[in-house]
C-alpha cells in the first residue's frame, strides 16, 4: 500500500487535534486512530 504524503498544513492540523484530544484525557493510540495516522514508537 502506498504511503500518503501529507502537506505541512495537514500535519499541523493533525498535531493540534492530537494535542486537544490528549488534553481531554484520551490515549495516544485512540487519538491516532481518530485522526487516521499510525503511531511509531
N, C-alpha and C positions, 0 to 999 in steps of 0.2 A: 504494500500500500504506500502510495506517495505521501511525503510529508507536506503539511500545509505551511506555506510561508506567510507569516503574519507581518503586517505593516506596523511601523512604530506606534501609530495611534491605537491600533488594536491591542498591542502588548500593554501599553499604558492603561487602557480601559480594563483589561483583564486584571492587572495588578491592583488597580483601585477597587474593583469589585471584590477581589480576594481579601484585601485589607478591611473593607467594610464588613464582609461576611465573617471574617475572623474576629472582629470586634463584637459580633453578635454571639460568639461562642461556638461556631461551627468548626469542625476539624478540617485540616487542610485537604484531606482526601475527599471529603464531602464537597468542599468548595471547588476543587479542581474538576470534579465530575460535573458540577453545576455549570461551571464556566466552559467546560469542554476541552480541557487540556490534561496532559499527563504529568504527574509529579515524578521527578527523578531525584533520588537521594543517593 
